[in-house]
């Protein structure tokens, strides 16, 4: 009987300690950085877990960090510059390793090539 009580106590302890990650403790935090000379409007980022709206991002500025449950070294990004839409469209994240817990920046820039899919660049920076 004593062994059964010890086993039940151990199970309750394990179950109690195996709570899911709390949003304020774990997961990658990402902010955006605009390293171009242009202002970005309506910036949307999707790391594979749903779209997150970062709003507008002026030239040379950074956003606040946002918490993600999962993120990678690159992401879907959609934004507007002077009324034109620019997109980074990953095909998938197969073979990619998720980012570890910590703070990161997706540094966004424009390479000067015109076009919806060719002008926007993303560089991951570990902060």
DSSP file (Angstrom, degrees, kcal/mol; ACC not computed):
  #  RESIDUE AA STRUCTURE BP1 BP2  ACC     N-H-->O    O-->H-N    N-H-->O    O-->H-N    TCO  KAPPA ALPHA  PHI   PSI    X-CA   Y-CA   Z-CA
    1    1 A X     >        0   0    0      0, 0.0     4,-2.0     0, 0.0     5,-0.2   0.000 360.0 360.0 360.0 -39.1    0.0    0.0    0.0
    2    2 A X  H  >  +     0   0    0      1,-0.2     4,-2.0     2,-0.2     5,-0.1   0.885 360.0  52.3 -63.6 -39.0    2.9    2.3    0.8
    3    3 A X  H  > S+     0   0    0      1,-0.2     4,-2.5     2,-0.2    -1,-0.2   0.875 107.1  52.4 -64.9 -38.2    4.4    1.7   -2.6
    4    4 A X  H  > S+     0   0    0      2,-0.2     4,-2.7     1,-0.2    -1,-0.2   0.912 109.2  49.3 -65.5 -42.1    1.1    2.6   -4.3
    5    5 A X  H  X S+     0   0    0     -4,-2.0     4,-2.3     2,-0.2    -2,-0.2   0.893 111.8  48.8 -64.2 -39.4    0.9    5.9   -2.5
    6    6 A X  H  X S+     0   0    0     -4,-2.0     4,-2.4     2,-0.2    -2,-0.2   0.917 112.0  49.3 -65.3 -42.8    4.5    6.7   -3.4
    7    7 A X  H  X S+     0   0    0     -4,-2.5     4,-2.4     2,-0.2    -2,-0.2   0.921 111.7  48.1 -62.8 -44.9    3.8    5.9   -7.0
    8    8 A X  H  X S+     0   0    0     -4,-2.7     4,-2.4     1,-0.2    -1,-0.2   0.912 111.7  50.3 -62.8 -42.5    0.6    8.0   -7.1
    9    9 A X  H  X S+     0   0    0     -4,-2.3     4,-2.2     1,-0.2    -1,-0.2   0.903 110.5  50.1 -61.5 -41.7    2.5   10.9   -5.5
   10   10 A X  H  X S+     0   0    0     -4,-2.4     4,-2.4     2,-0.2    -2,-0.2   0.907 110.7  49.2 -64.3 -42.3    5.3   10.6   -8.1
   11   11 A X  H  X S+     0   0    0     -4,-2.4     4,-2.6     2,-0.2     5,-0.2   0.920 111.2  49.1 -64.1 -44.1    2.8   10.6  -10.9
   12   12 A X  H  X S+     0   0    0     -4,-2.4     4,-2.4     1,-0.2    -1,-0.2   0.897 111.3  50.5 -62.6 -40.5    1.0   13.7   -9.6
   13   13 A X  H  X S+     0   0    0     -4,-2.2     4,-1.6     2,-0.2    -2,-0.2   0.924 111.5  47.2 -63.3 -45.1    4.4   15.5   -9.2
   14   14 A X  H  X S+     0   0    0     -4,-2.4     4,-0.8     2,-0.2    -2,-0.2   0.922 113.4  48.0 -63.9 -44.8    5.4   14.7  -12.8
   15   15 A X  H >< S+     0   0    0     -4,-2.6     3,-0.7     1,-0.2    -1,-0.2   0.904 111.7  50.6 -62.8 -41.6    2.1   15.8  -14.2
   16   16 A X  H 3< S+     0   0    0     -4,-2.4     3,-0.4     1,-0.2    -1,-0.2   0.800 112.2  46.8 -66.7 -29.9    2.2   19.0  -12.1
   17   17 A X  H 3< S+     0   0    0     -4,-1.6    -1,-0.2     1,-0.2    -2,-0.2   0.543  97.2  73.1 -89.9  -8.1    5.7   19.8  -13.3
   18   18 A X    <<  +     0   0    0     -4,-0.8    -1,-0.2    -3,-0.7    -2,-0.1  -0.171  64.3 148.1-103.3  41.9    5.1   19.2  -17.0
   19   19 A X        -     0   0    0     -3,-0.4     3,-0.1     1,-0.1    -3,-0.0  -0.327  54.9 -94.3 -68.1 155.9    2.9   22.2  -17.8
   20   20 A X        -     0   0    0      1,-0.2    -1,-0.1    -2,-0.0     2,-0.0  -0.229  55.7 -77.3 -64.8 161.4    3.2   23.7  -21.3
   21   21 A X        -     0   0    0     -3,-0.1     2,-0.3     1,-0.1    -1,-0.2  -0.334  46.9-124.5 -59.9 139.4    5.5   26.6  -21.9
   22   22 A X    >>  -     0   0    0      1,-0.1     3,-2.1    -3,-0.1     4,-1.9  -0.697  14.4-127.1 -85.1 140.1    4.3   29.9  -20.6
   23   23 A X  T 34 S+     0   0    0     -2,-0.3    -1,-0.1     1,-0.3    45,-0.1   0.752 108.9  52.7 -59.9 -25.0    4.2   32.6  -23.3
   24   24 A X  T 34 S+     0   0    0      1,-0.1    -1,-0.3    43,-0.0     3,-0.1   0.421 114.7  40.1 -92.8   4.4    6.2   34.9  -21.1
   25   25 A X  T <4 S+     0   0    0     -3,-2.1     2,-0.3     1,-0.2    -2,-0.2   0.747 111.1  31.0-117.4 -37.3    9.0   32.5  -20.5
   26   26 A X  S  < S+     0   0    0     -4,-1.9    -1,-0.2     2,-0.1     2,-0.1  -0.829  73.8  61.2-131.6 161.7    9.9   30.5  -23.7
   27   27 A X  S    S-     0   0    0     -2,-0.3    75,-0.8    -3,-0.1    42,-0.2  -0.065  80.6 -62.0 107.9 153.9   10.0   30.8  -27.4
   28   28 A X  E     -a  102   0A   0     40,-0.3    40,-2.4    71,-0.2     2,-0.5  -0.444  42.6-150.9 -69.7 142.3   11.8   33.0  -29.9
   29   29 A X  E     -aB 103  67A   0     73,-3.1    75,-2.7    38,-0.2     2,-0.4  -0.962  17.2-169.7-112.1 131.5   11.1   36.7  -29.8
   30   30 A X  E     +aB 104  66A   0     36,-2.7    36,-2.2    -2,-0.5     2,-0.3  -0.962  11.8 179.7-127.7 138.1   11.4   38.5  -33.1
   31   31 A X  E     -a  105   0A   0     73,-1.8    75,-2.5    -2,-0.4     2,-0.3  -0.894  25.6-121.7-125.5 163.6   11.5   42.2  -34.0
   32   32 A X  E     -a  106   0A   0     -2,-0.3    31,-2.3    32,-0.3     2,-0.4  -0.809  17.7-163.1-106.1 146.8   11.8   43.8  -37.4
   33   33 A X  E     -aC 107  62A   0     73,-2.1    75,-3.4    -2,-0.3     2,-0.8  -0.998  10.5-148.1-129.5 129.2   14.5   46.2  -38.5
   34   34 A X  E     +a  108   0A   0     27,-2.7    26,-1.8    -2,-0.4    75,-0.2  -0.845  21.4 170.6 -99.7 104.0   14.3   48.4  -41.6
   35   35 A X        +     0   0    0     73,-2.6    74,-0.2    -2,-0.8    -1,-0.1   0.250  50.2  93.9 -97.0  12.7   17.8   48.9  -42.9
   36   36 A X  S    S-     0   0    0     72,-0.4    24,-0.5     2,-0.2    -2,-0.1  -0.394  83.3-118.4 -95.4 177.1   16.5   50.6  -46.2
   37   37 A X  S    S+     0   0    0     22,-0.1     2,-0.3    -2,-0.1    22,-0.1   0.315  90.1  82.8 -93.1   5.9   16.0   54.3  -47.0
   38   38 A X  S    S-     0   0    0     20,-0.1     2,-0.3    72,-0.0    -2,-0.2  -0.802  79.8-117.6-114.6 152.0   12.3   53.7  -47.6
   39   39 A X        -     0   0    0     -2,-0.3     2,-0.4    19,-0.2    43,-0.3  -0.703  25.8-143.5 -86.9 138.3    9.3   53.5  -45.2
   40   40 A X  E     -E   57   0B   0     17,-2.9    17,-2.7    -2,-0.3     2,-0.3  -0.835  13.0-161.1-102.9 139.5    7.4   50.2  -45.0
   41   41 A X  E     + F   0  80B   0     39,-2.4    39,-2.4    -2,-0.4    15,-0.2  -0.910  64.4   3.3-118.9 147.2    3.7   50.1  -44.5
   42   42 A X  E    S-     0   0B   0     -2,-0.3     2,-0.4    37,-0.2    14,-0.2   0.897  76.1-164.9  51.2  54.9    1.4   47.2  -43.3
   43   43 A X  E     -E   55   0B   0     12,-3.3    11,-3.0    -3,-0.2    12,-0.9  -0.597   7.6-174.4 -78.9 123.4    4.2   44.8  -42.5
   44   44 A X  E     -EF  53  78B   0     34,-2.9    34,-2.4    -2,-0.4     2,-0.4  -0.960   2.8-170.9-118.6 134.9    2.9   41.2  -42.1
   45   45 A X  E     -EF  52  77B   0      7,-2.5     7,-2.8    -2,-0.4     2,-0.4  -0.985   6.4-174.6-127.2 137.6    5.2   38.3  -41.0
   46   46 A X  E     -EF  51  76B   0     30,-2.2    30,-2.4    -2,-0.4     5,-0.2  -0.954   8.4-178.8-132.7 114.5    4.3   34.6  -41.0
   47   47 A X  S    S-     0   0    0      3,-0.6    27,-0.1    -2,-0.4     4,-0.1   0.259  72.3 -78.6 -93.3  10.8    6.9   32.1  -39.5
   48   48 A X  S    S+     0   0    0      2,-0.1     3,-0.1    28,-0.1    23,-0.1   0.358 123.6  79.8 108.0  -3.3    4.6   29.1  -40.3
   49   49 A X  S    S-     0   0    0      1,-0.4     2,-0.1    21,-0.2    20,-0.0   0.257 107.7 -63.6-118.6  10.6    2.3   29.6  -37.3
   50   50 A X        -     0   0    0      2,-0.1    -3,-0.6     0, 0.0    -1,-0.4  -0.353  66.0 -59.5 121.5 157.3    0.0   32.3  -38.7
   51   51 A X  E     -E   46   0B   0     -5,-0.2     2,-0.4    -2,-0.1    -5,-0.2  -0.471  41.5-165.1 -76.4 137.8    0.3   35.9  -39.8
   52   52 A X  E     -E   45   0B   0     -7,-2.8    -7,-2.5    -2,-0.2     2,-0.6  -0.991  14.4-139.4-123.2 126.9    1.5   38.6  -37.3
   53   53 A X  E     +E   44   0B   0     -2,-0.4    -9,-0.2    -9,-0.2   -11,-0.0  -0.767  21.3 176.8 -89.9 118.1    0.9   42.3  -38.1
   54   54 A X  E     -     0   0B   0    -11,-3.0   -10,-0.2    -2,-0.6     2,-0.2   0.479  32.6-147.3 -95.4  -5.8    3.9   44.5  -37.2
   55   55 A X  E     -E   43   0B   0    -12,-0.9   -12,-3.3   -14,-0.1    -1,-0.3  -0.478  49.6 -11.5  78.1-146.4    2.2   47.6  -38.6
   56   56 A X  E     -     0   0B   0    -14,-0.2     2,-0.4   -15,-0.2   -15,-0.2  -0.638  56.2-165.7 -94.0 149.9    4.3   50.4  -40.2
   57   57 A X  E     -E   40   0B   0    -17,-2.7   -17,-2.9    -2,-0.2     3,-0.1  -0.903  10.7-148.2-140.7 107.9    8.1   50.5  -40.0
   58   58 A X    >   -     0   0    0     -2,-0.4     3,-2.0   -19,-0.2   -24,-0.3  -0.282  39.9 -74.6 -73.9 160.0   10.0   53.7  -40.9
   59   59 A X  T 3  S+     0   0    0      1,-0.3    -1,-0.2   -22,-0.1   -24,-0.1  -0.247 117.3   8.8 -54.1 132.7   13.4   53.8  -42.4
   60   60 A X  T 3  S+     0   0    0    -26,-1.8    -1,-0.3   -24,-0.5     2,-0.2   0.475 106.0 116.7  76.4   2.1   16.2   53.0  -39.9
   61   61 A X    <   -     0   0    0     -3,-2.0   -27,-2.7   -27,-0.1     2,-0.3  -0.533  51.0-145.8-103.0 167.6   13.7   52.0  -37.2
   62   62 A X  B     -C   33   0A   0    -29,-0.2   -29,-0.2    -2,-0.2     2,-0.1  -0.935  12.8-130.8-128.4 152.9   13.0   48.7  -35.3
   63   63 A X        -     0   0    0    -31,-2.3     2,-0.1    -2,-0.3     3,-0.1  -0.415  34.8 -92.1 -89.6 173.2    9.8   47.3  -34.0
   64   64 A X        -     0   0    0     -2,-0.1   -32,-0.3   -10,-0.1    -1,-0.1  -0.439  54.7 -88.9 -73.9 160.9    9.2   45.9  -30.5
   65   65 A X        -     0   0    0    -34,-0.1     2,-0.4    -2,-0.1   -34,-0.2  -0.461  39.8-159.1 -71.3 145.0    9.7   42.2  -30.0
   66   66 A X  E     -B   30   0A   0    -36,-2.2   -36,-2.7    -2,-0.1     2,-0.3  -0.983  18.3-120.0-125.3 141.8    6.8   39.8  -30.6
   67   67 A X  E     -B   29   0A   0     -2,-0.4     2,-0.4   -38,-0.2   -38,-0.2  -0.592  28.2-171.4 -83.0 136.7    6.6   36.3  -29.2
   68   68 A X        -     0   0    0    -40,-2.4   -40,-0.3    -2,-0.3     3,-0.2  -0.966  25.9-147.1-125.9 144.5    6.4   33.3  -31.5
   69   69 A X  S    S+     0   0    0     -2,-0.4     2,-0.3     1,-0.3    -1,-0.1   0.810  91.8   4.0 -76.6 -29.7    5.7   29.7  -30.7
   70   70 A X  S    S+     0   0    0    -43,-0.1    -1,-0.3   -42,-0.1     2,-0.3  -0.972  71.7 164.9-154.2 140.8    7.9   28.7  -33.6
   71   71 A X        -     0   0    0     -2,-0.3    28,-3.2    28,-0.3     2,-0.2  -0.976  16.0-150.8-152.7 162.0   10.1   30.6  -36.1
   72   72 A X        -     0   0    0      2,-0.4    26,-0.1    -2,-0.3    -2,-0.0  -0.676  42.5 -88.1-127.0 179.5   12.9   29.9  -38.6
   73   73 A X  S    S+     0   0    0     24,-0.3     2,-0.3    -2,-0.2    51,-0.2   0.566 113.8  25.8 -70.0  -8.3   15.8   31.8  -40.0
   74   74 A X  S    S-     0   0    0    -27,-0.1    -2,-0.4    49,-0.1     2,-0.3  -0.940  71.2-178.0-146.6 167.7   13.5   33.2  -42.7
   75   75 A X        -     0   0    0     -2,-0.3     2,-0.4    -4,-0.1   -28,-0.2  -0.967  38.8 -79.6-158.0 167.3    9.8   33.8  -43.0
   76   76 A X  E     -F   46   0B   0    -30,-2.4   -30,-2.2    -2,-0.3     2,-0.4  -0.652  50.3-176.1 -71.5 131.1    6.9   35.0  -45.2
   77   77 A X  E     +FG  45  88B   0     11,-1.8    11,-2.7    -2,-0.4     2,-0.4  -0.999  11.5 180.0-135.2 134.0    7.0   38.8  -45.3
   78   78 A X  E     +FG  44  87B   0    -34,-2.4   -34,-2.9    -2,-0.4     2,-0.3  -0.999  16.7 147.7-132.9 131.5    4.5   41.1  -47.0
   79   79 A X  E     - G   0  86B   0      7,-2.3     7,-3.1    -2,-0.4     2,-0.4  -0.956  36.2-119.9-153.8 169.7    4.7   44.9  -46.9
   80   80 A X  E     -FG  41  85B   0    -39,-2.4   -39,-2.4    -2,-0.3     2,-0.4  -0.939  16.1-173.8-120.1 141.1    4.0   48.0  -49.0
   81   81 A X  E >  S- G   0  84B   0      3,-2.6     3,-2.2    -2,-0.4   -41,-0.1  -0.979  80.3 -20.4-131.7 119.3    6.3   50.7  -50.2
   82   82 A X  T 3  S-     0   0    0     -2,-0.4     3,-0.1   -43,-0.3    -1,-0.1   0.873 129.1 -50.3  49.4  42.7    4.8   53.7  -51.9
   83   83 A X  T 3  S+     0   0    0      1,-0.2     2,-0.4     0, 0.0    -1,-0.3   0.368 115.0 114.6  82.4  -5.4    1.6   51.7  -52.6
   84   84 A X  E <   -G   81   0B   0     -3,-2.2    -3,-2.6    32,-0.0     2,-0.4  -0.811  63.1-128.7-100.7 140.9    3.4   48.7  -54.2
   85   85 A X  E     -G   80   0B   0     -2,-0.4     2,-0.4    -5,-0.2    -5,-0.2  -0.718  21.3-169.5 -91.1 134.6    3.3   45.3  -52.5
   86   86 A X  E     -G   79   0B   0     -7,-3.1    -7,-2.3    -2,-0.4     2,-0.4  -0.962   7.7-172.1-121.9 141.5    6.6   43.4  -51.8
   87   87 A X  E     -G   78   0B   0     29,-2.6     2,-0.5    -2,-0.4    33,-0.3  -0.992  25.3-158.5-138.8 139.0    6.7   39.8  -50.7
   88   88 A X  E     -G   77   0B   0    -11,-2.7   -11,-1.8    -2,-0.4     2,-0.6  -0.990  25.2-171.0-107.0 119.4    9.2   37.2  -49.5
   89   89 A X        -     0   0    0     -2,-0.5   -13,-0.1   -13,-0.2     2,-0.1  -0.842   7.0-160.0-119.2  93.7    7.5   33.9  -50.2
   90   90 A X        -     0   0    0     -2,-0.6     3,-0.1     1,-0.1   -14,-0.0  -0.414  14.5-142.4 -65.6 147.4    9.2   30.8  -48.7
   91   91 A X        -     0   0    0      1,-0.3     2,-0.3    -2,-0.1    -1,-0.1   0.935  69.8 -46.1 -74.9 -48.3    8.2   27.6  -50.4
   92   92 A X        -     0   0    0      2,-0.1    -1,-0.3    -3,-0.0   -44,-0.0  -0.952  42.5-113.5-167.5-179.6    8.2   25.6  -47.1
   93   93 A X    >   +     0   0    0     -2,-0.3     3,-2.0    -3,-0.1     2,-0.1   0.103  57.2 146.9-113.5  19.0   10.3   25.1  -44.0
   94   94 A X  T 3  S+     0   0    0      1,-0.3     3,-0.1     3,-0.0    -2,-0.1  -0.357  74.3  10.5 -60.7 129.6   11.2   21.4  -44.7
   95   95 A X  T 3  S+     0   0    0      1,-0.3    -1,-0.3    -2,-0.1     2,-0.2   0.295 100.2 122.8  85.0 -10.1   14.6   20.6  -43.4
   96   96 A X    <   -     0   0    0     -3,-2.0     2,-0.4     1,-0.0    -1,-0.3  -0.602  59.0-132.0 -84.7 145.6   14.9   23.8  -41.5
   97   97 A X        -     0   0    0     -2,-0.2   -24,-0.3    -3,-0.1     3,-0.1  -0.822  25.9-115.4 -95.0 133.7   15.6   23.9  -37.7
   98   98 A X        -     0   0    0     -2,-0.4   -26,-0.2   -26,-0.1     2,-0.1  -0.295  37.9 -97.1 -62.7 151.7   13.4   26.1  -35.6
   99   99 A X        -     0   0    0    -28,-3.2   -28,-0.3     1,-0.1   -71,-0.2  -0.405  39.7-119.9 -66.0 145.1   15.1   29.0  -33.8
  100  100 A X        -     0   0    0      1,-0.2    -1,-0.1   -73,-0.1   -30,-0.0  -0.323  46.7 -69.2 -77.6 168.7   15.9   28.3  -30.2
  101  101 A X  S    S+     0   0    0    -73,-0.1     2,-0.3    -2,-0.1   -73,-0.2  -0.304  92.6  77.7 -56.6 141.0   14.5   30.5  -27.4
  102  102 A X  E    S-a   28   0A   0    -75,-0.8   -73,-3.1    -3,-0.1     2,-0.4  -0.911  80.7 -56.5 147.9-173.2   15.9   34.0  -27.5
  103  103 A X  E     +a   29   0A   0     -2,-0.3    24,-2.6   -75,-0.2     2,-0.3  -0.867  49.4 168.6-109.3 136.2   15.8   37.3  -29.2
  104  104 A X  E     -aD  30 126A   0    -75,-2.7   -73,-1.8    -2,-0.4     2,-0.4  -0.919  22.1-144.0-138.5 161.0   16.2   37.8  -32.9
  105  105 A X  E     -aD  31 125A   0     20,-2.6    20,-2.5    -2,-0.3     2,-0.8  -0.998   8.5-147.3-127.5 136.6   15.7   40.5  -35.6
  106  106 A X  E     -aD  32 124A   0    -75,-2.5   -73,-2.1    -2,-0.4     2,-0.7  -0.910  23.0-152.6 -94.4 107.6   14.6   40.0  -39.1
  107  107 A X  E     -aD  33 123A   0     16,-3.3    16,-1.9    -2,-0.8     2,-0.4  -0.749  11.3-159.2 -86.6 117.0   16.5   42.8  -40.9
  108  108 A X  E     +aD  34 122A   0    -75,-3.4   -73,-2.6    -2,-0.7   -72,-0.4  -0.786  18.5 161.8-101.4 137.9   14.6   43.9  -43.9
  109  109 A X  E     - D   0 121A   0     12,-1.9    12,-3.0    -2,-0.4     2,-0.4  -0.941  34.0-123.0-146.4 167.3   16.2   45.7  -46.9
  110  110 A X  E     - D   0 120A   0     -2,-0.3    10,-0.2    10,-0.2   -73,-0.1  -0.955  10.2-158.0-115.6 133.3   15.5   46.5  -50.5
  111  111 A X        -     0   0    0      8,-2.3     9,-0.1    -2,-0.4     3,-0.1   0.421  42.1-112.0 -94.6   3.4   18.1   45.5  -53.1
  112  112 A X  S    S+     0   0    0      7,-0.4     2,-0.4     1,-0.3     7,-0.1   0.219  77.9 124.5  90.8 -16.9   17.0   48.0  -55.8
  113  113 A X        -     0   0    0      5,-0.3    -1,-0.3     6,-0.1    -2,-0.2  -0.658  61.1-127.8 -77.1 127.1   15.6   45.4  -58.2
  114  114 A X        +     0   0    0     -2,-0.4     2,-0.1    -3,-0.1     3,-0.1  -0.366  59.2  85.7 -72.3 154.7   12.1   46.3  -59.1
  115  115 A X  S  > S-     0   0    0      1,-0.1     4,-1.2     3,-0.1     3,-0.2  -0.264  78.6 -97.6 128.9 147.8    9.4   43.7  -58.8
  116  116 A X  T  4 S+     0   0    0      1,-0.2   -29,-2.6     2,-0.2     4,-0.2   0.851 120.0  26.2 -61.1 -38.4    7.0   42.2  -56.2
  117  117 A X  T  4 S+     0   0    0    -31,-0.2    -1,-0.2     1,-0.1   -28,-0.2   0.469 119.0  54.7-107.1  -3.3    9.2   39.2  -55.4
  118  118 A X  T  4 S+     0   0    0     -3,-0.2    -5,-0.3     1,-0.1    -2,-0.2   0.634  94.9  59.4-108.9 -13.9   12.7   40.4  -56.2
  119  119 A X  S  < S+     0   0    0     -4,-1.2    -8,-2.3    -7,-0.1     2,-0.4   0.678  84.3  81.1 -94.0 -16.5   13.3   43.6  -54.2
  120  120 A X  E     -D  110   0A   0    -33,-0.3     2,-0.3   -10,-0.2   -10,-0.2  -0.763  54.1-173.0-100.5 133.3   12.9   42.6  -50.6
  121  121 A X  E     -D  109   0A   0    -12,-3.0   -12,-1.9    -2,-0.4     2,-0.4  -0.918   8.0-159.0-122.6 149.8   15.6   40.9  -48.6
  122  122 A X  E     -D  108   0A   0     -2,-0.3     2,-0.4   -14,-0.2   -14,-0.2  -0.997   6.6-175.2-129.5 131.2   15.6   39.3  -45.1
  123  123 A X  E     -D  107   0A   0    -16,-1.9   -16,-3.3    -2,-0.4     2,-0.4  -0.995  21.0-135.0-125.2 128.9   18.6   38.7  -42.9
  124  124 A X  E     -D  106   0A   0     -2,-0.4     2,-0.4   -18,-0.2   -18,-0.2  -0.676  21.4-172.4 -83.9 132.8   18.4   37.0  -39.5
  125  125 A X  E     -D  105   0A   0    -20,-2.5   -20,-2.6    -2,-0.4     2,-0.5  -0.993  17.4-141.7-126.7 125.5   20.3   38.6  -36.6
  126  126 A X  E      D  104   0A   0     -2,-0.4   -22,-0.2   -22,-0.2   -24,-0.0  -0.741 360.0 360.0 -82.7 126.4   20.7   36.9  -33.2
  127  127 A X              0   0    0    -24,-2.6   -23,-0.2    -2,-0.5    -1,-0.1   0.411 360.0 360.0-110.2 360.0   20.5   39.6  -30.5
